[in-house]
Amino acid sequence: MENTSKYLLLRLEERNGEYEYIHRSVHALADGEAATVNRLVNNYTKNFYGGKADPEDNGFYFQGGEVFVRVSSWEFVSEEEFGVLKKYL
């Protein structure tokens, strides 16, 4: 089945020393194509902390390897869900 949604819920996992975090965000897409989603998810994750990102282990290391961020999951959401989620995330 083809996707018609142009809204995305993204979850990132962060490991920072002994601490672990889940970050959630919603994004409006230009279209629902897989290439668009992959590009947005990769760029968002790579630029999450700014500065130099070292790609490794299906994610990115920042700050000399002290912080690791990777995509936990993503899913398409409806326009209505996007409107609610963007208020709280």
Buried (B, 14 or more C-beta within 10 A) or exposed (E): EEEEBBBBBBEBBBBBEEEEEEBEBBBEBEEBEEEBBEEBBEEBBBEBBEEEBBEEEEBBBBEEEEBBBBBBEBEBBEEEBBEEBEEEE
